[in-house]
Amino acid sequence: MALIITDECINCDVCEPECPNEAIHLGLEIYEIDPTRCTECVGHFDEPQCVQVCPVACIPLDPRHVESRETLWQKYQRLQGPVPADSPTR
């Protein structure tokens, strides 16, 4: 699944620079996550970095964008380009 930022967001600005896929941007009122770019940090980190740094815990899974780990991995590859088979991130 992609993640979503809820209206509990306090616009603290800590999540946006942590996203390796540049999926987070400031919306009209709060930060938003582009589900076409969010991989829950699959391919980069073991845990979603935005969730790790959020001081108000307002970044849950988005039930509108259900994706398996394999689907997230494929999205990561599409966004980042093919990863060699012997890469340590595989």
C-alpha positions as CSV (number, residue, x, y, z in Angstrom):
1,M,0.0,0.0,0.0
2,A,1.0,3.6,-0.4
3,L,0.9,5.8,2.7
4,I,-1.3,8.7,3.3
5,I,-0.9,11.8,5.5
6,T,-4.0,12.5,7.5
7,D,-5.4,15.9,8.6
8,E,-3.7,15.6,11.9
9,C,-0.5,16.7,10.1
10,I,1.0,19.8,11.7
11,N,3.2,20.8,8.7
12,C,6.4,20.3,10.7
13,D,8.3,19.7,7.4
14,V,10.3,16.7,8.6
15,C,8.8,14.0,6.3
16,E,9.3,15.6,2.9
17,P,13.1,15.5,2.9
18,E,13.1,11.9,4.2
19,C,11.3,10.5,1.2
20,P,13.7,8.8,-1.2
21,N,11.2,8.8,-4.0
22,E,10.2,12.4,-3.7
23,A,6.6,11.3,-3.2
24,I,5.8,13.9,-0.4
25,H,4.9,17.5,-1.2
26,L,3.1,20.4,0.5
27,G,-0.5,20.4,-0.6
28,L,-3.0,23.2,-0.1
29,E,-3.3,22.7,3.7
30,I,-1.1,19.8,4.7
31,Y,1.6,17.6,3.2
32,E,0.4,14.9,0.7
33,I,1.8,11.7,-0.6
34,D,1.7,10.8,-4.3
35,P,0.6,7.1,-4.3
36,T,2.3,6.6,-7.7
37,R,5.7,7.4,-6.2
38,C,5.3,5.9,-2.7
39,T,6.9,2.5,-2.2
40,E,6.8,2.6,1.6
41,C,10.6,2.9,1.2
42,V,10.8,-0.6,-0.3
43,G,14.1,-0.8,-2.1
44,H,15.6,2.0,0.1
45,F,14.9,1.2,3.8
46,D,13.3,-1.5,6.0
47,E,10.7,1.0,7.3
48,P,9.0,4.0,5.8
49,Q,11.2,6.9,6.8
50,C,8.3,9.5,6.9
51,V,6.5,7.3,9.5
52,Q,9.7,7.1,11.5
53,V,10.2,10.9,11.8
54,C,6.6,12.0,12.1
55,P,6.1,13.5,15.5
56,V,2.3,13.1,15.5
57,A,1.9,9.7,13.9
58,C,-0.4,10.9,11.1
59,I,1.0,8.7,8.3
60,P,-1.0,5.4,8.1
61,L,-1.4,2.9,5.2
62,D,-3.7,4.2,2.5
63,P,-6.5,1.6,2.1
64,R,-7.3,3.1,-1.4
65,H,-4.0,1.9,-2.7
66,V,-3.5,-1.7,-1.7
67,E,-0.1,-3.1,-3.0
68,S,1.9,-6.1,-2.2
69,R,5.6,-6.0,-1.3
70,E,6.3,-7.3,-4.8
71,T,4.2,-4.6,-6.4
72,L,6.1,-2.0,-4.3
73,W,9.4,-3.5,-5.4
74,Q,8.3,-3.2,-9.0
75,K,7.3,0.4,-8.5
76,Y,10.7,1.1,-6.9
77,Q,12.4,-0.4,-10.0
78,R,10.3,1.6,-12.3
79,L,11.1,4.8,-10.4
80,Q,14.8,4.1,-9.9
81,G,15.6,2.1,-12.9
82,P,16.6,-1.6,-12.9
83,V,18.8,-2.8,-10.0
84,P,21.5,-5.4,-10.8
85,A,20.7,-8.9,-9.5
86,D,23.7,-8.8,-7.2
87,S,22.7,-5.5,-5.6
88,P,22.6,-5.6,-1.7
89,T,19.1,-3.9,-1.8
90,R,17.6,-6.9,-3.5
